[in-house]
Amino acid sequence: MSEDLPTLQRRLADFAAARDWEQYHTPKNLAAALSVEASELVEIFQWLTPEQSAKIMTDPRSAARVEDEVADVLAYLLQFCGVLGIDAAAALAAKIERNEERFPANRPGRHSPE
């Protein structure tokens, strides 16, 4: 059973508060931690061929590693958003709308998503 983003953010905030870690959860520190965790996700795929990377979830050990790193990235992103008061889902929805306007499906030649 999955939880919604606000519930997960609350659980992460409660976890940090119970350990008196809020003092370390500044935007700068959380952005740095997010970058480190994203790099750890990249490291899993670093030397794989495109074919190997597409099949990584078929190996239970590799799949568990990928899922753990995805969870770490998402955890730090949600904590970062919580500290700055960013609604992650609303920010993503707004970005998708801007990209739909910038990169219409019927307009050839635009291959660089942002």
N, C-alpha and C positions, 0 to 999 in steps of 0.2 A: 504494500500500500504506500503510495507516494504522498508527500505532504506538499502544500502550496508554499510558494516562496516566502510570504510573510511569516508563516509558521516556522519555516526553517531558519529565517533570520532571527526570530525570537529565541529559538533553541540555541543558536550560536551565541547570541548576546547573553543569554542566561548562563551558558557554559563558561564563557569568558568572565562574567561577573562573579560566578561562584569561585573562581580561581584568582580573582583580583588581577586579571589580565587587561582590563580596559585601558590602563595607563600605557600599555604598549600598542594598543590598537589605534594608532594615529593614521590619518590618510597616507602619509609617507611610508610608514612601516607596512601597512596593509598592501599598498601598491607594490612595494618591493617583494613582499611575501608572495603576492599573486604572480609576479614575474618569475620568481624562483620555481613555484609550482608548475607554471606553464612550461618552463624550461625542462622540468622533470618529465612532463608529458611528451615533449618533443624528443627527449633523450630516448624514450622507448622506441621511437620510430626512426631514429637517426640513420641507421645503416640498413634499414629494410628496403627492399625493392618495392615499387608500387604494388605489385601483386601480393607480396608478403604483408604489406601494411593493410591491404584490403581484407585479408584473411585473419588478422590478428585476434579477433574475438572468438575464433574457433578453438583456440588453445586456452584451456581454463586458467592456467597460471598467467599467461599474458593478458587475458581478459581481466583478471582480477587486478593486475598492476595498472592497466589502463583505467579501469573504473575507480580505483583508489586515487589516481592522479586527477581524474576529472572531478571527483568529489572534493579534493583539496583545492583545485582551481575555483570551483563553484563556491566553496565555503569562504575563501578569502574574498572573492568578488562580492558575495552577499554581505560580508562584514564591512567591506569597503563602502558599499552602497548604504548600509545602515548608518555608518558613522557620518556620511555626508548627506543623508536624507534623500537619497536617490531611489526612486521606484524603478527597479531594474526592468520589470516587465513593461512598464510604460515607456521607459527609455528605449527598449528594444523595439516596441511597436512603432514609436515615432521614427526610429532610424529605418525600419523596414519601409515605412511610408515614404520617407525622403528618397530612399534608394529606388523604390518603384517609380517615382517621378523622374529621378536622374537617369535611370537605366530602364526605359520601357522595353517590354519584351519584343516588340515589333521593330526595334531599332538596332540593326546589325552593327557590328564593329565595336561595341562597348563591352569589353571583357574584364575590366578591372574593378571588382567589387571593393567597397570600403565599408 
